[in-house]
Every structure is written in C-alpha cells, then in structure tokens.
Amino acid sequence: MWVRRLAALGCCLAVLAGCSGGGGAQHSGDAVAAGPAGPPQASRASITALPADDTQNLPAEGPVRVSVTQGRLVSVRLADTRGTEVPGTLAADGTGWTPNGPLPLATAFTLDAVAEDDQGQRAVQHTDFSTTARAHTFVAFFTPEDGSTVGVGMPVSLRFSRPVTDRAAVERAVAVTTDPPVEVAAHWFGGRRLDFRPRAYWAPGTRVTVALRLKDVQGAPGEFGTQNKEVRFTVGRAQVSTVDLDAHTLTVRAGQGGRPVRTLKVSGGDAKHATYRGVLVVSEKYRVTRMNSQTVGMGDEYDIKDVPHAMRLTGSGTFVHGNYWANPSVFGSDNTSHGCIGLADVKGGASAETPAGWLFEHTIPGDVFEVKAAAGEVVPPDNGLNGWNLPWAQWVAGSALQSSASPSVSPSASPGPAPSSTPAP
C-alpha cells in the first residue's frame, strides 16, 4: 500500500512540475504549483461584414462594408483570387471600412477583417463572395484615331454607346495629357458626348495622350464601362484658313503667324441655305462621295453620286468640296450652294491640279476654316468638332467636375447630329 501511495504521489508531482515549467513565472525557493491553463478570453469586439458569406452575383457597387462594435478595426483586406487587393477607406474612429469604388465584375473576392477590443483581444471575420457577370456595358468611340497626325483644331471627342448619367465618374476616368504640357478642359454635350480641348488651338508638334480608364466605371445604373485603352496622336503643322463668303474667297494660311499661302475662289450657300459662320474643323475626307438632299431634309432637290474632294465640317452635312456641275463663273462671284463651300473641280476626284483638288491634298483632319459672312448662323458647337465656338469660360463650365457646371451652359441637351455621308452640296 505504501508503495502504491508513493508511486501515485510521484506521478502527481511529475505532472505539477511539467505544468509549471518553461514559461511560467517562478521565484527561487517558492513552492508555487501552477494549475492547467484556462480557455482564452473572448474578444468583446463584434465584426459585421457585408455581403454575407458565399454571396453570388453581387452588383459592382455592393454593398461591401465592414463595421465593428466595442472595438476598432486593426486590418481589412479585400482581394481577388489573384491576390490583387482592393483599396478602401477606414473610418477615423476605426469602426468602419468601405472600398473606394465599384468592384470589378465577374470576380471572386475574399474579405478578411481583424478587430481588437479595449483589452487587446482580437476578433476575426472571413467572407467569400463574387460579383455579377451580368450587366449592360458601354464603350467610348473616340476621335481622332490612335496614331494619327491632325491639324491644330482637332479636339478629343468621345461618343458613348449608352447614355451617361454619372458624368463626373466617367469624366474622372478619362485623362488627357500633352507634351509639352498645356491646360486641357472637358465639356459635355448631353449624356453621350464628352469633348476635350485647350484654351487656344494646339501648338504644332504637341503630342497628346488620351487614357481611357473606363473598365468597371458605372456610367449609369447597371451600365459599366469596358475599356482600358490609351490613344495617342500628334498635332502636325499649323493651317488655319479663312473663308470670306461675301468676297467669295478662301485663303489658306500656314504657320502660327497665319502666312497666306494661296487664295481660292469659292461659292457658298445661297440666301435660303446660308453657310454656317464661325470656326469649323475638318473631321473627315472623301475623295469622292454621294450627296443626296433627302438625307438632310431637303426633299428631292439633288442627288449627286460622285461629289469630288469632299471634306466634312459639320455633322449635319456642311462640306468643303469640289463642284464640276456648276457654271465656273459662280466661283469667286456668287453664292449658289445648299450650304456647302464649293470650289471648281472636275469629275472623278483624281486631279490635284484643280482648286478643290489642291485644297484636298493640302488639308488634314483637324485643320481649321474660319468662316466669315454678313449673314448666316454661327455653327452650334456640338455640330461637328466645333467646340471652339464656345468661349473658354463657358467651355470649362461644361465639365461635370466643375462646381459651377450647369446644364444650361451646354447649347444642346443631346449630342449633335450623327455624321451623314450624303450632305447638302
């Protein structure tokens, strides 16, 4: 019996020694025996995360947020399956966190949050969810083309495939930078068109980069952009010509000083179809094109299938073009057209020796025609690439990022007329 009791006592002492060894705090000579460790103290911090775990088809705008009571957030990590983290903002008091913007579509995410109470005890929360792959999308069709060389009047013009209601979000996702640097401002023409231009014509040689960072940007409820693209173009030589419709002349001017190069005889719009006045920019060139009066609301007045050396000035159908069917005596003496600016030419558009042919060969998209006349309307700035007809202050006020922006500043609540290949001659 004594043997059994000693053995049992030895076993008990061995267990006590094992429990009190290592990291336990002991003083030499003390006969203190440590008891077994109890369960860890639970954190009083309580984390709530949205969306709920295993949520599918979450809209890109969420809701996604983390909040905590009786504690502060120590860390929040929202990342996709590739480990790319989504930036977010922590509330000043540490009790909430939200991502900085909409999430990418059709993407799986993990959300891990750690909070700490006033005793330093931590709580954790893990959530898995994915965003929806079903949404309407929009793209921006841009002018000018990537890699092109343009005239000094060419703006950056974006036309969106769907109407934009959150103009500030979309405008913020587009950056126009230049080398050398120059101030560039944005202006909305309705909900589908956004243009950028400097205060004055571009300087020759300017290199322009348009960064479209529209992917996953919400332009309207349920409408998301799809583009991450950069467009680059170069401003070529300066050519700003003047058209005097009362004198029936077109003077081509080169260089920033406007040196006259050649004066050509023209015929503008007649009294019933006056040519637009103001600053008009060439947007397209056609060596030969068809012009049909039905496409511009003029009935059956004309249908010319082979108009030579045509250069578009407005979306509604104003062109500078060659004219082989009129009496040659009208050029330089009378305005007889349906609104276009005509020059003497021959059929086919193959000759560069005629006045129209020479002008066509010496003009590029973005070149400017400043049209003057005693009568006639000033071209609406959203009709073609003609935003230069807005004063700078009015142009800048058309930005959605300007606090002073007002819809009444824009001359139109919708984009200008779509380009037609059959304008009025």
C-alpha positions in Angstrom: 0.0 0.0 0.0 2.8 2.5 0.9 4.4 1.7 -2.4 1.2 2.5 -4.3 0.8 5.8 -2.4 4.4 6.9 -3.1 4.1 6.0 -6.7 0.9 8.0 -7.0 2.5 11.0 -5.2 5.5 10.8 -7.5 3.2 10.8 -10.6 1.3 13.8 -9.2 4.5 15.8 -8.6 5.8 15.0 -12.0 2.6 16.4 -13.6 2.7 19.5 -11.5 6.4 20.0 -12.4 5.5 19.7 -16.0 2.7 22.2 -15.9 4.8 24.8 -14.1 7.9 24.6 -16.2 9.0 26.6 -19.2 7.4 30.0 -19.5 5.8 30.0 -16.1 7.0 32.8 -13.7 8.6 31.3 -10.6 10.9 32.7 -7.8 13.7 30.6 -6.4 12.7 28.7 -3.3 8.9 29.2 -3.9 6.8 26.2 -3.7 4.1 27.5 -6.1 2.4 25.0 -8.3 0.6 26.3 -11.5 -2.7 24.9 -12.4 -3.7 24.0 -16.0 -4.3 27.0 -18.4 -8.0 28.0 -18.9 -9.7 28.9 -22.2 -8.7 32.2 -23.8 -10.8 35.2 -23.0 -13.2 36.0 -25.9 -12.9 39.4 -27.6 -15.8 41.8 -26.9 -15.3 43.3 -30.4 -18.1 42.2 -32.8 -17.5 42.4 -36.5 -20.2 42.7 -39.1 -19.2 42.2 -42.8 -21.3 42.7 -45.9 -22.0 41.0 -48.1 -22.8 37.7 -46.3 -20.5 34.8 -46.8 -20.9 32.9 -50.1 -22.9 35.7 -51.7 -23.1 35.4 -55.5 -23.8 37.9 -58.3 -23.2 41.0 -56.0 -23.6 44.2 -58.0 -20.3 46.0 -58.6 -21.5 48.9 -56.4 -22.1 46.5 -53.5 -22.9 46.9 -50.7 -19.5 46.0 -49.4 -18.5 47.2 -45.9 -17.1 46.2 -42.6 -18.2 47.6 -39.2 -17.3 46.8 -35.6 -18.9 47.5 -32.2 -17.0 47.5 -28.9 -13.7 47.7 -30.7 -11.6 49.0 -33.5 -10.6 47.5 -36.8 -6.9 46.5 -36.9 -6.8 45.4 -40.6 -9.2 44.8 -43.5 -8.1 43.0 -46.7 -10.3 42.7 -49.7 -8.6 40.8 -52.6 -9.5 38.8 -55.7 -8.3 35.3 -56.3 -5.1 36.5 -57.8 -4.2 38.4 -54.6 -4.9 41.9 -56.1 -6.1 44.0 -53.2 -8.9 46.5 -53.4 -8.1 49.8 -51.8 -10.5 51.1 -49.2 -11.0 53.8 -46.6 -11.0 53.2 -42.8 -13.3 55.5 -40.7 -11.5 57.9 -38.5 -12.7 56.2 -35.4 -11.7 52.7 -36.7 -15.2 51.3 -36.6 -15.9 51.0 -40.3 -14.3 50.3 -43.7 -15.6 50.6 -47.3 -13.9 50.1 -50.7 -13.0 53.2 -52.6 -15.2 52.4 -55.6 -17.2 49.8 -57.5 -15.7 46.4 -57.7 -14.7 44.6 -61.0 -17.5 42.5 -62.5 -17.4 38.7 -62.7 -14.7 38.4 -60.0 -14.4 36.3 -56.8 -13.3 38.0 -53.6 -12.2 37.2 -50.1 -12.8 39.7 -47.3 -10.7 39.3 -44.1 -11.2 41.7 -41.2 -9.4 41.8 -37.8 -10.7 43.9 -34.8 -9.4 44.5 -31.3 -11.3 45.4 -28.1 -10.1 47.6 -25.3 -8.3 44.7 -23.6 -6.3 43.9 -26.8 -8.4 40.7 -27.5 -8.8 40.2 -31.2 -11.8 39.0 -33.3 -11.7 38.0 -36.9 -14.2 37.7 -39.8 -13.7 35.9 -43.1 -16.2 36.2 -46.1 -16.2 34.9 -49.6 -18.3 36.4 -52.3 -18.4 37.2 -56.1 -19.6 40.0 -58.3 -22.2 39.6 -61.0 -21.2 38.9 -64.6 -24.5 40.2 -65.9 -24.6 43.9 -66.7 -25.0 46.3 -69.6 -21.8 47.8 -70.8 -20.7 50.9 -72.7 -17.7 52.0 -74.7 -16.4 55.3 -75.9 -15.9 55.8 -79.6 -13.0 58.3 -79.9 -11.8 61.0 -82.4 -9.1 61.3 -83.6 -7.8 57.8 -84.3 -4.8 56.3 -82.5 -1.5 57.2 -84.1 -2.9 59.9 -86.3 -1.4 63.3 -87.2 -4.0 66.1 -87.1 -4.5 69.8 -87.5 -4.3 72.3 -84.7 -8.1 72.5 -84.3 -8.7 68.8 -83.6 -10.4 68.3 -80.2 -10.6 65.0 -78.4 -14.2 63.8 -78.8 -15.7 60.8 -77.1 -19.1 59.4 -78.0 -20.6 56.8 -75.7 -22.5 53.8 -76.8 -25.1 54.3 -74.0 -26.3 57.4 -72.2 -24.1 58.5 -69.2 -25.9 59.8 -66.1 -22.9 59.8 -63.7 -20.9 62.2 -65.8 -18.5 63.0 -63.0 -17.5 59.4 -62.6 -16.9 58.9 -66.4 -15.1 62.2 -66.8 -12.8 61.3 -63.9 -11.9 58.1 -65.7 -10.6 59.9 -68.7 -7.2 61.7 -68.7 -5.9 63.9 -71.5 -2.2 64.8 -71.1 0.1 66.6 -73.5 3.8 67.0 -74.3 4.6 69.9 -73.9 2.1 70.4 -71.1 -0.9 72.6 -71.8 -4.2 73.2 -70.0 -7.0 71.0 -71.4 -10.6 71.1 -70.2 -13.6 68.9 -70.7 -17.1 69.8 -71.9 -20.2 67.6 -72.0 -22.7 67.9 -74.9 -25.6 65.9 -73.4 -25.2 62.5 -71.9 -23.4 60.8 -74.8 -20.6 63.1 -75.8 -17.6 64.4 -74.0 -15.0 66.6 -75.7 -11.7 68.0 -74.5 -9.7 70.9 -75.9 -7.1 73.5 -74.9 -7.9 77.2 -74.5 -6.5 78.0 -77.9 -5.5 75.9 -80.9 -2.9 73.3 -80.3 0.7 74.2 -80.9 2.3 72.3 -83.8 4.2 69.2 -82.7 2.2 68.7 -79.5 1.9 65.0 -78.5 -1.5 64.1 -76.9 -2.3 61.0 -74.9 -5.9 60.1 -74.0 -6.1 57.5 -71.2 -9.5 55.8 -71.1 -9.8 54.0 -67.7 -13.5 53.2 -68.1 -13.4 49.5 -67.2 -15.9 48.8 -64.4 -16.8 52.5 -64.1 -20.5 52.9 -63.6 -21.8 55.4 -66.1 -25.5 54.9 -65.3 -27.4 52.5 -63.0 -26.4 49.0 -64.2 -24.2 50.3 -67.0 -20.5 49.7 -66.8 -17.5 50.7 -69.0 -15.3 48.0 -70.6 -12.2 50.0 -71.8 -8.7 50.3 -70.6 -7.0 52.0 -73.5 -4.6 54.7 -74.4 -5.0 56.7 -77.6 -2.1 58.9 -78.9 -2.0 61.4 -81.6 0.3 64.2 -82.8 -0.5 67.7 -83.9 1.1 68.5 -87.2 1.8 71.8 -89.0 -0.5 74.7 -88.4 -3.0 75.5 -91.1 -5.9 77.9 -90.3 -7.7 79.2 -93.4 -10.2 82.0 -93.7 -13.3 81.9 -95.8 -14.9 85.2 -96.7 -18.3 84.3 -98.1 -19.1 87.9 -99.0 -15.9 88.2 -101.0 -16.3 84.5 -102.2 -12.7 83.7 -101.3 -10.9 81.0 -99.3 -7.4 81.9 -98.1 -5.1 79.1 -96.9 -2.9 80.3 -94.1 0.1 78.4 -92.8 2.2 78.5 -89.6 1.2 80.1 -86.3 1.5 83.5 -87.8 -1.1 82.8 -90.4 1.1 83.4 -93.5 -1.1 83.4 -96.7 -0.2 80.5 -99.0 -3.0 80.6 -101.6 -6.3 82.3 -102.2 -9.0 80.2 -103.9 -12.4 81.3 -105.4 -15.4 79.7 -103.7 -19.2 79.7 -103.8 -21.1 79.4 -100.5 -24.7 78.8 -99.5 -27.4 80.9 -101.2 -29.8 83.2 -99.3 -32.1 80.3 -98.4 -29.3 78.0 -97.4 -26.7 80.2 -95.8 -23.4 78.5 -94.9 -22.6 78.4 -91.2 -20.3 81.1 -89.9 -17.7 80.6 -87.2 -14.8 78.1 -86.6 -15.3 74.9 -88.5 -12.9 71.9 -88.2 -12.4 69.2 -90.8 -13.4 65.9 -89.4 -13.4 63.6 -92.4 -12.2 63.5 -96.0 -13.6 61.7 -99.0 -12.0 61.7 -102.4 -15.5 61.0 -103.9 -18.8 60.7 -102.1 -22.5 60.8 -102.7 -24.7 63.8 -101.6 -28.5 63.3 -101.5 -30.8 66.0 -100.4 -33.2 63.5 -98.8 -30.7 62.7 -96.1 -30.6 66.4 -95.0 -34.3 67.1 -95.1 -34.3 68.9 -98.5 -36.6 66.6 -100.4 -35.6 65.7 -103.9 -33.6 68.8 -104.7 -30.4 66.9 -105.7 -28.7 63.5 -105.8 -25.1 63.7 -106.9 -23.4 60.4 -106.7 -19.8 61.5 -107.3 -19.0 64.7 -105.4 -15.2 65.0 -105.6 -12.7 66.1 -102.9 -15.2 66.4 -100.1 -14.2 67.4 -96.5 -16.7 67.4 -93.7 -17.1 70.5 -91.5 -20.4 69.6 -89.6 -22.3 66.5 -88.6 -25.4 67.9 -90.2 -23.8 68.0 -93.7 -21.7 71.1 -94.3 -18.7 70.3 -96.5 -15.9 72.0 -98.4 -15.9 70.1 -101.7 -15.3 70.1 -105.4 -18.0 71.2 -107.9 -17.9 70.2 -111.6 -21.6 70.7 -112.4 -22.0 74.5 -111.7 -21.1 77.2 -114.2 -17.4 78.1 -113.5 -18.3 81.8 -113.3 -20.0 81.4 -109.9 -16.8 80.7 -108.1 -15.5 84.0 -106.8 -18.6 85.9 -107.7 -21.8 84.3 -106.3 -23.1 82.0 -103.5 -25.3 79.3 -105.1 -25.0 76.2 -103.0 -27.3 74.5 -100.5 -24.9 75.4 -97.6 -21.6 73.9 -98.6 -18.4 75.7 -99.7 -17.7 74.7 -103.3 -14.6 75.1 -105.4 -14.1 74.5 -109.1 -13.2 70.8 -109.9 -13.5 68.0 -112.5 -15.3 64.7 -112.2 -13.6 61.7 -110.6 -11.6 63.4 -107.8 -8.3 62.3 -109.3 -6.9 65.7 -110.2 -4.8 67.6 -107.7 -4.4 70.5 -110.1 -7.9 71.9 -109.7 -8.6 74.4 -106.8 -10.6 71.7 -105.0 -8.0 69.0 -105.7 -5.2 71.2 -104.4 -7.0 72.1 -101.2 -7.9 68.5 -100.6 -4.3 67.4 -100.9 -3.1 70.2 -98.6 -5.7 69.6 -95.8 -5.7 67.1 -93.0 -8.4 66.3 -90.4 -8.2 68.9 -87.6 -7.4 71.8 -90.0 -9.5 74.9 -89.3 -11.7 77.0 -91.6 -12.7 80.3 -90.0 -15.8 81.3 -91.9 -17.0 85.0 -92.1 -20.1 86.5 -93.6 -22.5 89.3 -93.1 -25.4 86.9 -92.7 -25.9 83.3 -91.5 -26.0 81.4 -88.2 -22.9 80.6 -86.2 -22.4 76.9 -86.2 -23.6 75.2 -83.0 -20.5 73.9 -81.1 -21.9 70.4 -80.9 -22.5 70.2 -84.7 -19.3 68.5 -85.8 -16.0 69.1 -84.0 -16.7 72.8 -83.5 -16.5 73.5 -79.8 -14.1 76.4 -80.5 -17.2 78.5 -80.9 -17.8 78.4 -77.1 -15.9 81.0 -75.0 -13.3 79.4 -72.7 -15.2 80.1 -69.5 -18.4 78.6 -70.9 -16.4 75.6 -72.2 -14.9 74.9 -68.8 -18.2 75.3 -67.0 -19.5 72.3 -69.1 -17.3 69.9 -67.1 -19.1 67.7 -64.7 -16.2 68.1 -62.3 -16.7 71.9 -62.1 -18.8 73.1 -59.2 -20.2 75.8 -61.4 -21.2 73.4 -64.2 -24.8 74.0 -65.3 -26.8 72.1 -67.9 -27.9 75.5 -69.3 -24.4 76.2 -70.3 -24.4 73.5 -73.0 -26.1 74.6 -76.2 -27.8 71.2 -76.6 -29.2 68.5 -74.3 -28.2 65.8 -76.7 -25.3 65.1 -78.9 -25.0 66.7 -82.3 -26.5 65.1 -85.4 -24.7 61.9 -86.4 -22.4 62.3 -89.4 -24.1 61.7 -92.7 -22.3 60.6 -95.9 -24.8 62.4 -98.0 -24.8 66.1 -97.1 -26.0 69.1 -98.9 -23.7 70.3 -101.8 
